[in-house]
Amino acid sequence: MWILSLTFGTLCAIGGMSAADEARYDAYGKRDPFATVVSSMGREAGGLVGIESAEDLSIEGIVYDPKQGSIAIVNGSVIREEEESGSVKVLKIKPDGVLFLINGIERFKSIHPDDTK
């Protein structure tokens, strides 16, 4: 008898769950896990398109390697020396920042925001 009451109680508890009790995933503000992050060239597409000045750039990281070629992460895009994206061209990557050519104007942007040369 107690087995029957235990089984019946479990079934009632499971059946009593409403839609509000279900776990839901809120995707608001999160990236689509199925969207391509990196293009076939090894960098994120569209990160440097539409840049008008050095103030629009954010250096997020630098891997400095003078022998193999340095890379920088700028506005979410991985970019190497001499690469262009939109109106931005990377002239030189240094350990402390990046020298850009933006709309024909050379501008050094430091990896440290308060240290712009």
Secondary structure in CASP SS format (residue, H / E / C, confidence):
PFRMAT SS
TARGET T0000
AUTHOR 0000-0000-0000
METHOD secondary structure of the structure
MODEL  1
M C 1.00
W H 1.00
I H 1.00
L H 1.00
S H 1.00
L H 1.00
T H 1.00
F H 1.00
G H 1.00
T H 1.00
L H 1.00
C H 1.00
A H 1.00
I H 1.00
G H 1.00
G C 1.00
M C 1.00
S C 1.00
A H 1.00
A H 1.00
D H 1.00
E C 1.00
A C 1.00
R C 1.00
Y C 1.00
D C 1.00
A C 1.00
Y C 1.00
G C 1.00
K C 1.00
R C 1.00
D C 1.00
P C 1.00
F C 1.00
A C 1.00
T C 1.00
V C 1.00
V C 1.00
S C 1.00
S C 1.00
M C 1.00
G C 1.00
R C 1.00
E C 1.00
A C 1.00
G C 1.00
G C 1.00
L C 1.00
V C 1.00
G C 1.00
I C 1.00
E C 1.00
S C 1.00
A H 1.00
E H 1.00
D H 1.00
L C 1.00
S C 1.00
I E 1.00
E E 1.00
G E 1.00
I E 1.00
V E 1.00
Y C 1.00
D C 1.00
P C 1.00
K C 1.00
Q C 1.00
G C 1.00
S C 1.00
I E 1.00
A E 1.00
I E 1.00
V E 1.00
N C 1.00
G C 1.00
S E 1.00
V E 1.00
I E 1.00
R E 1.00
E C 1.00
E C 1.00
E C 1.00
E E 1.00
S E 1.00
G C 1.00
S C 1.00
V E 1.00
K E 1.00
V E 1.00
L E 1.00
K E 1.00
I E 1.00
K E 1.00
P C 1.00
D C 1.00
G E 1.00
V E 1.00
L E 1.00
F E 1.00
L E 1.00
I E 1.00
N C 1.00
G C 1.00
I E 1.00
E E 1.00
R E 1.00
F E 1.00
K E 1.00
S E 1.00
I C 1.00
H C 1.00
P C 1.00
D C 1.00
D C 1.00
T C 1.00
K C 1.00
END
